Amino acid sequence: MALNSAIEWTEATWNPVTGCTKISPGCRNCYAERMARRLNAMGQPNYINGFEPTVHAHVLSLPLKWKKSRLIFVNSMSDLFHEDVPLSFIKSVFDVMREAHWHTFQVLTKRSERLLELNGELQWPPNVWMGVSVENQECTSRADHLRETSAQIKFLSMEPLLGPVHTLRLEEIDWVVVGGESGPKARTMEASWVTEIRDHCLDNAVPFFFKQWGGTRKKQNGRELDGRVWNAMPAAV
């Protein structure tokens, strides 16, 4: 858990679930998998199972102890809607998020079909932002599933962006984050892919956040797009 996250679009991370399995091209060079293996080697008890999906009931109450309001990324090291996470545990996570109403929780999944399947079982407080990963054109159906949920703030994380997305529907989408892949085997992101999405967001008055160019030299490549930094967030912040 981190009170000061290095992720540009959040402030803290909370991992009541760790571990995951790969389901789409964006998963190939998963940073969380690399980090989990490192933490396992260091003897960190929450990673005793490596990157196997594991629930951690003992950290459920952690956000309740953080009295200062924060943006909190939920399960930066996993996927809350992974098929191995029981509905009862997902409900427990939502109970904490509802109780910790002074925080804003950002939940992100690639498993949009299960998200939609469980939507009616969940109570959606206004401080929960729900997002789906859309790394290429083939994954845009995840946004369609997201649109059908009862989340009050809905967002798209288009990272790592692996190709152009020419038909992106932004109806009922409140925020779009775009970023390139980083790390030792990072795949290249073309500038035209980013600017097409950026312009589409501007045309539809959807806040656009450009996270990074990525690459093997992430810091050197920076975050500027067309000479400026794009940090727009939903109005609920």
Backbone as CSV, one residue per row, in Angstrom:
resi,resn,N_x,N_y,N_z,CA_x,CA_y,CA_z,C_x,C_y,C_z
1,MET,0.841,-1.173,0.000,0.000,0.000,0.000,0.891,1.243,0.000
2,ALA,0.499,2.274,-0.695,1.340,3.460,-0.797,0.503,4.707,-0.584
3,LEU,0.950,5.545,0.362,0.253,6.808,0.601,0.627,7.848,-0.434
4,ASN,1.778,7.700,-1.053,2.225,8.646,-2.074,2.587,7.860,-3.330
5,SER,1.601,7.603,-4.162,1.820,6.797,-5.351,2.546,7.586,-6.430
6,ALA,3.384,6.876,-7.188,4.072,7.494,-8.318,3.206,7.510,-9.569
7,ILE,2.044,6.876,-9.533,1.132,6.885,-10.680,0.562,8.287,-10.829
8,GLU,0.687,8.841,-12.030,0.402,10.262,-12.235,-1.042,10.660,-11.963
9,TRP,-1.980,9.751,-12.139,-3.397,10.132,-12.038,-4.058,9.740,-10.722
10,THR,-3.243,9.360,-9.736,-3.795,9.028,-8.420,-2.867,9.541,-7.337
11,GLU,-3.258,9.345,-6.069,-2.431,9.804,-4.962,-1.980,8.676,-4.045
12,ALA,-2.743,7.586,-4.005,-2.409,6.466,-3.129,-2.915,5.180,-3.770
13,THR,-2.391,4.053,-3.312,-2.867,2.750,-3.787,-3.285,1.900,-2.604
14,TRP,-4.255,1.028,-2.861,-4.806,0.133,-1.832,-5.059,-1.210,-2.500
15,ASN,-4.438,-2.262,-1.975,-4.474,-3.566,-2.636,-5.070,-4.658,-1.748
16,PRO,-6.402,-4.667,-1.590,-7.028,-5.779,-0.878,-6.978,-7.084,-1.664
17,VAL,-6.626,-7.000,-2.945,-6.379,-8.183,-3.777,-5.035,-7.991,-4.460
18,THR,-4.237,-9.050,-4.538,-3.003,-9.023,-5.322,-3.011,-10.218,-6.269
19,GLY,-2.264,-10.092,-7.351,-2.150,-11.173,-8.314,-3.236,-11.138,-9.371
20,CYS,-2.917,-11.729,-10.521,-3.848,-11.684,-11.647,-3.421,-12.738,-12.663
21,THR,-4.178,-12.825,-13.771,-3.804,-13.664,-14.907,-4.010,-12.859,-16.184
22,LYS,-3.280,-13.205,-17.219,-3.284,-12.414,-18.450,-4.450,-12.814,-19.355
23,ILE,-5.160,-11.787,-19.870,-6.323,-12.075,-20.710,-6.336,-11.326,-22.040
24,SER,-5.421,-10.376,-22.243,-5.441,-9.612,-23.488,-4.053,-9.055,-23.772
25,PRO,-3.831,-8.486,-24.968,-2.484,-8.032,-25.343,-1.864,-7.030,-24.380
26,GLY,-2.675,-6.207,-23.732,-2.124,-5.227,-22.806,-1.456,-5.846,-21.596
27,CYS,-1.736,-7.116,-21.338,-1.186,-7.807,-20.165,0.228,-8.345,-20.384
28,ARG,0.696,-8.359,-21.610,1.909,-9.124,-21.936,3.103,-8.756,-21.072
29,ASN,3.342,-7.472,-20.877,4.502,-7.025,-20.094,4.062,-6.413,-18.773
30,CYS,3.181,-7.066,-18.077,2.534,-6.529,-16.880,3.533,-6.055,-15.822
31,TYR,3.468,-4.770,-15.474,4.376,-4.220,-14.460,4.079,-4.822,-13.088
32,ALA,2.782,-5.094,-12.806,2.408,-5.633,-11.504,3.002,-7.026,-11.297
33,GLU,3.066,-7.812,-12.366,3.662,-9.138,-12.264,5.146,-9.038,-11.920
34,ARG,5.848,-8.133,-12.587,7.270,-7.942,-12.285,7.467,-7.510,-10.834
35,MET,6.646,-6.581,-10.393,6.778,-6.073,-9.031,6.433,-7.147,-8.001
36,ALA,5.406,-7.948,-8.297,5.004,-9.005,-7.359,6.123,-10.018,-7.174
37,ARG,6.791,-10.379,-8.256,7.902,-11.317,-8.150,9.029,-10.740,-7.302
38,ARG,9.271,-9.457,-7.460,10.323,-8.803,-6.674,9.953,-8.789,-5.194
39,LEU,8.687,-8.451,-4.909,8.230,-8.405,-3.520,8.220,-9.791,-2.887
40,ASN,7.888,-10.799,-3.691,7.940,-12.179,-3.204,9.365,-12.556,-2.820
41,ALA,10.320,-12.189,-3.667,11.726,-12.506,-3.394,12.241,-11.779,-2.156
42,MET,11.637,-10.614,-1.872,12.038,-9.834,-0.695,11.362,-10.337,0.575
43,GLY,10.439,-11.297,0.424,9.757,-11.854,1.594,8.566,-11.048,2.066
44,GLN,8.027,-10.166,1.207,6.852,-9.379,1.596,5.674,-10.330,1.779
45,PRO,5.055,-10.375,2.976,4.063,-11.408,3.265,2.830,-11.389,2.369
46,ASN,2.428,-10.226,1.881,1.252,-10.181,1.006,1.516,-10.823,-0.356
47,TYR,2.790,-11.109,-0.652,3.140,-11.686,-1.953,3.748,-13.076,-1.798
48,ILE,3.368,-13.757,-0.723,3.867,-15.113,-0.505,3.430,-16.043,-1.636
49,ASN,2.301,-15.723,-2.285,1.818,-16.517,-3.417,2.285,-15.967,-4.756
50,GLY,3.254,-15.062,-4.732,3.732,-14.477,-5.973,2.638,-13.678,-6.647
51,PHE,2.348,-14.012,-7.897,1.325,-13.274,-8.649,0.040,-14.081,-8.792
52,GLU,-0.135,-15.096,-7.943,-1.401,-15.813,-7.914,-2.468,-14.919,-7.264
53,PRO,-3.673,-14.866,-7.828,-4.721,-14.027,-7.225,-4.961,-14.401,-5.764
54,THR,-4.867,-13.409,-4.886,-4.960,-13.627,-3.443,-5.708,-12.460,-2.806
55,VAL,-6.675,-12.762,-1.946,-7.401,-11.703,-1.234,-6.748,-11.486,0.122
56,HIS,-6.819,-10.236,0.590,-6.164,-9.854,1.842,-7.174,-9.122,2.726
57,ALA,-7.941,-9.877,3.465,-8.972,-9.280,4.316,-8.374,-8.344,5.358
58,HIS,-7.119,-8.582,5.752,-6.514,-7.780,6.817,-6.218,-6.348,6.399
59,VAL,-6.280,-6.041,5.103,-6.036,-4.656,4.676,-7.321,-3.946,4.252
60,LEU,-8.463,-4.600,4.411,-9.718,-3.987,3.987,-9.968,-2.644,4.665
61,SER,-9.654,-2.531,5.925,-9.986,-1.317,6.686,-8.977,-0.191,6.516
62,LEU,-7.920,-0.414,5.760,-6.832,0.572,5.681,-7.298,1.977,5.289
63,PRO,-8.128,2.159,4.247,-8.530,3.533,3.878,-9.280,4.261,4.986
64,LEU,-9.914,3.527,5.892,-10.628,4.155,6.994,-9.665,4.822,7.976
65,LYS,-8.402,4.413,7.943,-7.400,4.982,8.839,-6.735,6.222,8.237
66,TRP,-6.951,6.451,6.938,-6.380,7.617,6.270,-7.393,8.752,6.364
67,LYS,-7.172,9.682,7.251,-8.159,10.721,7.519,-8.147,11.841,6.475
68,LYS,-7.008,12.056,5.833,-6.944,13.074,4.794,-7.532,12.534,3.495
69,SER,-8.381,13.313,2.839,-9.013,12.895,1.588,-7.973,12.630,0.508
70,ARG,-8.114,11.498,-0.178,-7.157,11.123,-1.203,-7.857,10.497,-2.412
71,LEU,-7.204,10.575,-3.557,-7.550,9.738,-4.709,-6.844,8.403,-4.502
72,ILE,-7.596,7.315,-4.486,-7.016,6.005,-4.166,-7.287,5.037,-5.315
73,PHE,-6.224,4.510,-5.904,-6.308,3.492,-6.941,-6.450,2.141,-6.250
74,VAL,-7.567,1.478,-6.524,-7.880,0.199,-5.878,-7.299,-0.951,-6.695
75,ASN,-6.481,-1.759,-6.052,-5.881,-2.933,-6.694,-4.997,-2.581,-7.888
76,SER,-4.009,-1.758,-7.626,-3.005,-1.478,-8.648,-2.204,-2.731,-8.991
77,MET,-2.271,-3.740,-8.097,-1.516,-4.980,-8.284,-2.419,-6.156,-8.644
78,SER,-3.647,-5.863,-9.096,-4.569,-6.950,-9.401,-5.750,-6.409,-10.185
79,ASP,-6.818,-7.196,-10.239,-8.069,-6.820,-10.890,-9.191,-7.258,-9.952
80,LEU,-9.928,-6.293,-9.407,-10.976,-6.609,-8.439,-12.016,-7.570,-9.009
81,PHE,-12.215,-7.538,-10.324,-13.252,-8.373,-10.935,-12.682,-9.656,-11.554
82,HIS,-11.487,-10.035,-11.119,-10.934,-11.321,-11.529,-11.888,-12.435,-11.097
83,GLU,-11.992,-13.468,-11.905,-12.946,-14.550,-11.636,-12.661,-15.297,-10.337
84,ASP,-11.435,-15.199,-9.805,-11.100,-15.879,-8.558,-11.412,-15.046,-7.313
85,VAL,-11.881,-13.822,-7.508,-12.243,-12.975,-6.366,-13.733,-13.165,-6.087
86,PRO,-14.094,-13.694,-4.930,-15.510,-13.963,-4.639,-16.346,-12.686,-4.600
87,LEU,-17.595,-12.804,-5.007,-18.506,-11.667,-4.948,-18.590,-11.109,-3.531
88,SER,-18.583,-11.982,-2.538,-18.670,-11.521,-1.151,-17.510,-10.602,-0.793
89,PHE,-16.312,-10.888,-1.334,-15.160,-10.039,-1.041,-15.266,-8.721,-1.800
90,ILE,-15.722,-8.779,-3.046,-15.935,-7.541,-3.816,-16.911,-6.634,-3.075
91,LYS,-17.977,-7.222,-2.531,-18.946,-6.434,-1.766,-18.293,-5.824,-0.531
92,SER,-17.388,-6.548,0.106,-16.689,-6.011,1.272,-15.837,-4.802,0.894
93,VAL,-15.180,-4.877,-0.267,-14.404,-3.739,-0.760,-15.315,-2.544,-0.989
94,PHE,-16.476,-2.780,-1.607,-17.426,-1.689,-1.853,-17.961,-1.122,-0.535
95,ASP,-18.151,-1.971,0.469,-18.611,-1.487,1.770,-17.615,-0.497,2.369
96,VAL,-16.328,-0.825,2.266,-15.294,0.075,2.790,-15.269,1.372,2.004
97,MET,-15.363,1.281,0.686,-15.336,2.497,-0.131,-16.526,3.394,0.190
98,ARG,-17.669,2.790,0.443,-18.853,3.572,0.803,-18.659,4.240,2.168
99,GLU,-18.106,3.495,3.117,-17.900,4.047,4.455,-16.856,5.154,4.451
100,ALA,-15.801,4.991,3.649,-14.732,5.995,3.568,-15.113,7.050,2.526
101,HIS,-16.198,7.739,2.783,-16.806,8.640,1.794,-15.957,9.874,1.494
102,TRP,-14.967,10.168,2.329,-14.130,11.341,2.102,-13.039,11.081,1.061
103,HIS,-12.835,9.821,0.715,-11.884,9.485,-0.342,-12.597,9.327,-1.680
104,THR,-11.826,9.378,-2.757,-12.303,9.004,-4.086,-11.544,7.760,-4.510
105,PHE,-12.278,6.707,-4.855,-11.669,5.425,-5.196,-11.751,5.191,-6.708
106,GLN,-10.621,4.820,-7.287,-10.528,4.559,-8.724,-10.315,3.059,-8.930
107,VAL,-11.311,2.403,-9.498,-11.280,0.960,-9.735,-11.133,0.729,-11.227
108,LEU,-10.230,-0.176,-11.612,-9.954,-0.419,-13.024,-9.959,-1.917,-13.302
109,THR,-10.636,-2.319,-14.379,-10.691,-3.745,-14.714,-10.561,-3.963,-16.217
110,LYS,-10.040,-5.125,-16.570,-10.116,-5.618,-17.941,-11.261,-6.613,-18.085
111,ARG,-11.836,-6.999,-16.986,-12.892,-8.025,-16.991,-14.267,-7.358,-16.969
112,SER,-14.553,-6.652,-18.039,-15.775,-5.855,-18.095,-17.030,-6.709,-18.147
113,GLU,-16.926,-7.914,-18.667,-18.106,-8.778,-18.711,-18.533,-9.170,-17.302
114,ARG,-17.559,-9.500,-16.439,-17.918,-9.829,-15.054,-18.383,-8.582,-14.308
115,LEU,-17.758,-7.456,-14.589,-18.204,-6.194,-14.004,-19.692,-5.981,-14.275
116,LEU,-20.099,-6.140,-15.531,-21.497,-5.935,-15.894,-22.391,-7.004,-15.269
117,GLU,-21.898,-8.225,-15.229,-22.658,-9.330,-14.644,-22.968,-9.078,-13.167
118,LEU,-22.009,-8.477,-12.438,-22.174,-8.258,-11.004,-22.753,-6.883,-10.675
119,ASN,-22.942,-6.060,-11.683,-23.372,-4.683,-11.455,-24.588,-4.584,-10.534
120,GLY,-25.597,-5.389,-10.776,-26.812,-5.331,-9.986,-26.661,-5.796,-8.553
121,GLU,-25.540,-6.482,-8.276,-25.276,-6.968,-6.916,-24.563,-5.926,-6.057
122,LEU,-24.117,-4.844,-6.691,-23.287,-3.866,-6.005,-24.033,-2.561,-5.765
123,GLN,-23.724,-1.921,-4.667,-24.232,-0.585,-4.380,-23.126,0.414,-4.716
124,TRP,-23.413,1.314,-5.633,-22.390,2.209,-6.175,-22.441,3.576,-5.496
125,PRO,-21.536,3.849,-4.577,-21.495,5.187,-3.980,-20.884,6.190,-4.958
126,PRO,-21.168,7.465,-4.794,-20.681,8.469,-5.750,-19.172,8.667,-5.733
127,ASN,-18.490,8.192,-4.675,-17.038,8.393,-4.592,-16.248,7.249,-5.225
128,VAL,-16.930,6.368,-5.967,-16.245,5.287,-6.677,-16.265,5.581,-8.176
129,TRP,-15.074,5.733,-8.750,-14.943,5.858,-10.198,-14.643,4.470,-10.758
130,MET,-15.374,4.063,-11.770,-15.168,2.749,-12.374,-14.580,2.909,-13.761
131,GLY,-13.478,2.204,-14.007,-12.823,2.290,-15.306,-12.574,0.934,-15.920
132,VAL,-12.396,0.922,-17.237,-11.990,-0.284,-17.957,-10.766,0.036,-18.800
133,SER,-9.931,-0.966,-19.019,-8.748,-0.823,-19.860,-9.133,-1.052,-21.321
134,VAL,-8.702,-0.130,-22.176,-8.966,-0.255,-23.615,-7.636,-0.004,-24.318
135,GLU,-6.907,-1.078,-24.614,-5.563,-0.906,-25.167,-5.512,-0.877,-26.689
136,ASN,-6.598,-1.287,-27.334,-6.637,-1.256,-28.800,-8.090,-1.289,-29.267
137,GLN,-8.282,-1.261,-30.568,-9.631,-1.228,-31.129,-10.448,-2.451,-30.715
138,GLU,-9.800,-3.599,-30.631,-10.500,-4.840,-30.313,-11.075,-4.839,-28.896
139,CYS,-10.582,-3.971,-28.035,-11.037,-3.957,-26.635,-12.104,-2.904,-26.354
140,THR,-12.606,-2.220,-27.372,-13.572,-1.148,-27.136,-14.902,-1.661,-26.606
141,SER,-15.176,-2.955,-26.764,-16.424,-3.499,-26.207,-16.460,-3.365,-24.691
142,ARG,-15.290,-3.268,-24.058,-15.257,-3.072,-22.608,-15.929,-1.758,-22.222
143,ALA,-15.760,-0.744,-23.053,-16.415,0.540,-22.785,-17.929,0.407,-22.891
144,ASP,-18.393,-0.437,-23.801,-19.834,-0.669,-23.917,-20.386,-1.317,-22.653
145,HIS,-19.649,-2.293,-22.097,-20.071,-2.918,-20.851,-20.079,-1.896,-19.710
146,LEU,-19.044,-1.076,-19.646,-18.950,-0.058,-18.599,-20.141,0.891,-18.644
147,ARG,-20.529,1.281,-19.846,-21.653,2.220,-19.995,-22.936,1.693,-19.356
148,GLU,-23.070,0.376,-19.321,-24.296,-0.231,-18.796,-24.300,-0.385,-17.279
149,THR,-23.200,-0.041,-16.632,-23.145,-0.174,-15.178,-23.762,1.049,-14.501
150,SER,-23.922,0.936,-13.184,-24.522,2.017,-12.393,-23.482,2.940,-11.770
151,ALA,-22.216,2.791,-12.134,-21.178,3.683,-11.615,-21.494,5.118,-12.016
152,GLN,-21.273,6.046,-11.103,-21.602,7.437,-11.393,-20.513,8.143,-12.197
153,ILE,-19.271,7.732,-12.015,-18.162,8.243,-12.815,-17.548,7.060,-13.540
154,LYS,-17.457,7.160,-14.868,-16.936,6.070,-15.694,-15.746,6.586,-16.489
155,PHE,-14.666,5.773,-16.511,-13.474,6.236,-17.238,-12.818,5.109,-18.020
156,LEU,-12.004,5.518,-19.000,-11.245,4.591,-19.818,-9.762,4.793,-19.551
157,SER,-9.051,3.692,-19.307,-7.594,3.720,-19.207,-7.042,3.086,-20.480
158,MET,-6.511,3.913,-21.356,-6.001,3.432,-22.638,-4.482,3.336,-22.551
159,GLU,-4.063,2.420,-21.682,-2.645,2.210,-21.395,-2.398,0.741,-21.063
160,PRO,-1.426,0.107,-21.683,-0.617,0.663,-22.771,-1.415,0.739,-24.067
161,LEU,-1.372,1.885,-24.715,-2.058,2.033,-26.005,-1.222,1.322,-27.063
162,LEU,-1.793,0.285,-27.671,-1.038,-0.596,-28.559,-1.386,-0.436,-30.036
163,GLY,-2.313,0.451,-30.329,-2.693,0.659,-31.723,-3.709,1.772,-31.820
164,PRO,-4.044,2.188,-33.043,-5.036,3.251,-33.203,-6.422,2.767,-32.810
165,VAL,-7.209,3.685,-32.275,-8.607,3.387,-31.945,-9.453,4.413,-32.688
166,HIS,-9.946,4.013,-33.841,-10.628,4.957,-34.726,-12.095,5.150,-34.381
167,THR,-12.718,4.163,-33.762,-14.144,4.267,-33.426,-14.299,4.110,-31.925
168,LEU,-14.177,5.230,-31.236,-14.263,5.243,-29.777,-15.489,6.048,-29.376
169,ARG,-16.496,5.382,-28.862,-17.706,6.064,-28.399,-17.463,6.622,-27.006
170,LEU,-17.759,7.901,-26.840,-17.505,8.561,-25.556,-18.787,8.937,-24.823
171,GLU,-19.932,8.495,-25.326,-21.164,8.753,-24.594,-21.091,8.117,-23.205
172,GLU,-21.453,8.890,-22.174,-21.481,8.444,-20.782,-20.092,8.117,-20.230
173,ILE,-19.047,8.537,-20.921,-17.679,8.387,-20.425,-17.238,9.732,-19.856
174,ASP,-16.720,9.719,-18.632,-16.408,10.954,-17.910,-14.933,11.325,-17.916
175,TRP,-14.080,10.411,-18.387,-12.637,10.672,-18.304,-11.916,9.659,-19.179
176,VAL,-10.837,10.100,-19.836,-10.003,9.200,-20.635,-8.539,9.438,-20.271
177,VAL,-7.849,8.356,-19.915,-6.414,8.395,-19.624,-5.687,7.618,-20.725
178,VAL,-4.649,8.197,-21.294,-3.865,7.534,-22.337,-2.408,7.486,-21.911
179,GLY,-1.751,6.366,-22.178,-0.334,6.254,-21.863,0.341,5.166,-22.670
180,GLY,1.626,5.333,-22.875,2.419,4.315,-23.547,2.965,3.308,-22.561
181,GLU,3.367,2.162,-23.066,3.935,1.119,-22.228,5.348,1.499,-21.801
182,SER,5.713,1.152,-20.565,7.066,1.400,-20.085,7.668,0.088,-19.600
183,GLY,8.981,0.101,-19.403,9.656,-1.099,-18.942,10.611,-1.661,-19.974
184,PRO,11.300,-2.739,-19.622,12.385,-3.269,-20.471,11.932,-3.793,-21.826
185,LYS,10.673,-4.203,-21.976,10.196,-4.742,-23.254,9.060,-3.897,-23.821
186,ALA,9.081,-2.606,-23.524,7.981,-1.719,-23.898,7.763,-1.683,-25.405
187,ARG,6.497,-1.752,-25.778,6.110,-1.626,-27.181,5.877,-0.151,-27.516
188,THR,6.141,0.223,-28.759,6.105,1.621,-29.173,4.671,2.114,-29.364
189,MET,4.425,3.343,-28.935,3.144,3.999,-29.153,3.341,5.147,-30.146
190,GLU,2.520,5.204,-31.169,2.617,6.252,-32.179,1.893,7.513,-31.718
191,ALA,2.483,8.681,-32.017,1.886,9.952,-31.615,0.502,10.144,-32.232
192,SER,0.313,9.683,-33.446,-0.980,9.872,-34.108,-2.103,9.136,-33.398
193,TRP,-1.786,8.005,-32.748,-2.810,7.279,-31.988,-3.301,8.128,-30.825
194,VAL,-2.365,8.836,-30.198,-2.697,9.652,-29.027,-3.480,10.890,-29.434
195,THR,-3.003,11.589,-30.442,-3.654,12.846,-30.819,-5.064,12.608,-31.357
196,GLU,-5.288,11.474,-32.008,-6.640,11.170,-32.477,-7.599,11.038,-31.297
197,ILE,-7.164,10.341,-30.251,-8.006,10.185,-29.061,-8.162,11.524,-28.345
198,ARG,-7.067,12.263,-28.217,-7.117,13.579,-27.562,-8.116,14.501,-28.249
199,ASP,-8.045,14.561,-29.572,-8.939,15.444,-30.321,-10.397,14.996,-30.199
200,HIS,-10.610,13.695,-30.163,-11.961,13.168,-30.012,-12.515,13.538,-28.635
201,CYS,-11.667,13.477,-27.607,-12.091,13.887,-26.267,-12.429,15.380,-26.240
202,LEU,-11.587,16.199,-26.838,-11.845,17.638,-26.851,-13.147,17.955,-27.579
203,ASP,-13.395,17.264,-28.683,-14.619,17.503,-29.458,-15.872,17.121,-28.673
204,ASN,-15.706,16.181,-27.728,-16.851,15.694,-26.962,-16.852,16.170,-25.509
205,ALA,-15.979,17.123,-25.210,-15.897,17.711,-23.868,-15.668,16.654,-22.786
206,VAL,-14.827,15.681,-23.086,-14.462,14.641,-22.123,-13.055,14.935,-21.610
207,PRO,-12.848,15.054,-20.298,-11.513,15.332,-19.765,-10.487,14.303,-20.250
208,PHE,-9.336,14.806,-20.695,-8.276,13.961,-21.266,-7.019,14.101,-20.422
209,PHE,-6.434,12.951,-20.057,-5.217,12.920,-19.240,-4.169,12.112,-19.983
210,PHE,-3.048,12.745,-20.306,-1.954,12.023,-20.960,-0.923,11.653,-19.908
211,LYS,-0.792,10.367,-19.654,0.047,9.889,-18.557,1.529,9.860,-18.901
212,GLN,1.875,9.334,-20.079,3.291,9.184,-20.409,3.462,8.670,-21.837
213,TRP,4.659,8.930,-22.402,5.038,8.286,-23.660,5.548,6.874,-23.397
214,GLY,6.099,6.671,-22.204,6.587,5.342,-21.846,7.918,5.022,-22.499
215,GLY,8.098,3.765,-22.863,9.359,3.325,-23.437,10.313,2.821,-22.362
216,THR,11.498,2.453,-22.792,12.491,1.957,-21.843,13.103,3.083,-21.020
217,ARG,12.929,4.330,-21.469,13.401,5.500,-20.726,12.209,6.400,-20.445
218,LYS,11.339,5.944,-19.590,10.079,6.622,-19.315,10.268,8.078,-18.895
219,LYS,11.139,8.326,-17.933,11.316,9.684,-17.433,11.883,10.607,-18.499
220,GLN,12.811,10.105,-19.280,13.417,10.911,-20.328,12.393,11.260,-21.412
221,ASN,11.503,10.335,-21.720,10.505,10.575,-22.767,9.393,11.515,-22.309
222,GLY,9.154,11.579,-21.011,8.278,12.600,-20.462,6.793,12.402,-20.718
223,ARG,6.047,13.496,-20.484,4.591,13.468,-20.549,4.018,14.527,-21.481
224,GLU,4.835,15.341,-22.086,4.291,16.414,-22.916,3.750,15.887,-24.237
225,LEU,2.619,16.441,-24.623,1.988,16.149,-25.915,1.701,17.478,-26.590
226,ASP,2.276,17.681,-27.771,2.130,18.949,-28.491,2.529,20.137,-27.613
227,GLY,3.625,19.966,-26.873,4.205,21.075,-26.127,3.579,21.389,-24.790
228,ARG,2.691,20.532,-24.306,2.083,20.802,-23.007,1.717,19.505,-22.304
229,VAL,1.423,19.622,-21.006,0.977,18.485,-20.202,-0.546,18.523,-20.124
230,TRP,-1.160,17.345,-20.277,-2.621,17.227,-20.252,-3.038,16.487,-18.985
231,ASN,-3.626,17.213,-18.035,-3.936,16.658,-16.721,-5.415,16.772,-16.370
232,ALA,-6.297,16.849,-17.336,-7.717,17.046,-17.032,-8.272,15.871,-16.244
233,MET,-9.161,16.174,-15.305,-9.798,15.160,-14.452,-11.307,15.408,-14.457
234,PRO,-12.081,14.407,-14.055,-13.528,14.606,-13.954,-13.872,15.710,-12.957
235,ALA,-14.987,16.359,-13.176,-15.383,17.493,-12.344,-15.658,17.088,-10.903
236,ALA,-15.837,15.777,-10.650,-16.159,15.315,-9.307,-14.995,15.475,-8.340
237,VAL,-13.774,15.682,-8.860,-12.609,15.833,-7.973,-12.715,17.147,-7.213
